[in-house]
Amino acid sequence: MNLLELKVGEPRLIKDFSQNQSVYFKLLSLGILPGDEIEIMGKAPFGGPISIKHGSQTFLALRRSEAKQIEVES
């Protein structure tokens, strides 16, 4: 299951990242690591970005293509 498949408000743990090297390094630079808890806070309409909550105080937005490459526990 990937991050994009989650519903808003469902917290999950990250299992793994994609093999895409640019996405991998972007997520690492944002402090997102496997084993971290992540939750979707909202999804923009018409294929726009999704807003996520990482940990307890960090909020950020990701492209849907990037979120699709983050594997979460089901």
C-alpha positions as CSV (number, residue, x, y, z in Angstrom):
1,M,0.0,0.0,0.0
2,N,1.4,3.4,-0.8
3,L,0.8,6.8,0.9
4,L,-1.5,8.0,-1.8
5,E,-4.0,5.2,-1.2
6,L,-4.6,6.3,2.5
7,K,-7.6,8.2,3.6
8,V,-7.3,11.6,5.3
9,G,-6.6,11.2,9.0
10,E,-5.2,7.7,8.8
11,P,-1.8,7.5,10.5
12,R,0.6,4.8,9.3
13,L,4.2,3.9,9.6
14,I,6.5,4.2,6.5
15,K,7.9,0.9,5.3
16,D,10.1,1.9,2.4
17,F,10.8,4.5,-0.3
18,S,10.8,4.2,-4.0
19,Q,13.9,3.2,-5.9
20,N,13.7,6.6,-7.6
21,Q,16.9,8.3,-6.4
22,S,15.7,11.9,-6.7
23,V,12.6,11.2,-4.6
24,Y,14.6,9.1,-2.1
25,F,17.0,12.0,-1.4
26,K,14.3,14.6,-1.3
27,L,12.4,12.6,1.4
28,L,15.6,12.1,3.4
29,S,16.4,15.8,3.2
30,L,13.0,16.5,4.6
31,G,13.7,14.2,7.5
32,I,11.3,11.5,6.4
33,L,12.7,8.1,7.2
34,P,11.4,4.5,7.1
35,G,9.7,3.7,10.5
36,D,8.4,7.2,10.9
37,E,4.7,7.9,11.4
38,I,3.0,9.9,8.7
39,E,-0.6,11.0,8.2
40,I,-2.5,12.6,5.3
41,M,-4.1,15.9,6.4
42,G,-5.7,16.8,3.1
43,K,-5.7,16.2,-0.6
44,A,-6.0,19.1,-3.2
45,P,-8.6,18.6,-5.9
46,F,-7.8,17.9,-9.6
47,G,-4.6,16.0,-9.0
48,G,-2.9,18.7,-6.8
49,P,-0.5,18.0,-4.0
50,I,-1.3,16.3,-0.7
51,S,-0.6,17.8,2.7
52,I,0.9,15.4,5.3
53,K,1.8,15.5,9.0
54,H,5.2,13.9,9.8
55,G,5.7,13.1,13.5
56,S,3.9,15.4,15.9
57,Q,4.7,18.9,14.6
58,T,5.9,18.8,11.0
59,F,3.6,19.6,8.2
60,L,4.5,19.6,4.5
61,A,3.1,19.0,1.0
62,L,4.1,16.4,-1.5
63,R,3.4,15.8,-5.1
64,R,1.1,12.9,-5.8
65,S,3.8,11.2,-7.8
66,E,6.1,11.4,-4.8
67,A,3.5,10.1,-2.4
68,K,2.8,7.2,-4.6
69,Q,6.3,6.0,-4.2
70,I,6.2,5.9,-0.3
71,E,5.2,2.4,0.9
72,V,3.3,2.3,4.2
73,E,2.2,-0.5,6.4
74,S,-1.3,-1.7,5.8
